[in-house]
Amino acid sequence: MGRSQETFNKKEIRNKKEKKRKDKEVKRLARKDNEKKGRLDDMIAYVDENGMITSTPPDISKRKAIKAEDIEVSVIKRDPDEKFDPIRKGVVTFFNDSKGFGFIRDIETNESVFVHANNLLEPIKENNMVTFEKAMGQKGPTAIQVKLLK
């Protein structure tokens, strides 16, 4: 007669899995019993007069009447007399000659702009003051027509 193929280790693993399955079932039943039914009133949030979120509805006596004409929604308008200069000034923060690219920090906006060697009118190095025009490249703003500021 052959020996049973069930070793002590296999029995222990099977018992652990069974215990884990039972614990999971107990937790699921406990969670189901403690669960409150989601009512619409429990899900509604209100905003009070100070802009804070509360669970109580606002007091109708504190309501203020506001005319639609008094609400101002607008975009800041630029002065039409102000000319937009497409030529920007900046400092070369990084430039790798071997790979042929770098970055220029715009002086006015402090924005970092990518520059490629194909867009250079003359050679540049790090910490050089340059003038450039900004255009949208494949991955964001790109400097074109880059030349040294004399």
Secondary structure, 3 states (H helix, E strand, C coil): CCCCCCCHHHHHHHHHHHHHHHHHHHHHHHHHHHCCCCCHHHHCCEECCCCCEECCCCCHHHCCCCCHHHCCCCCCCCCCCCCCCCEEEEEEEEEECCCCEEEEEECCCCCEEEEEHHHECCCCCCCCEEEEEEEECCCCEEEEEEEECC
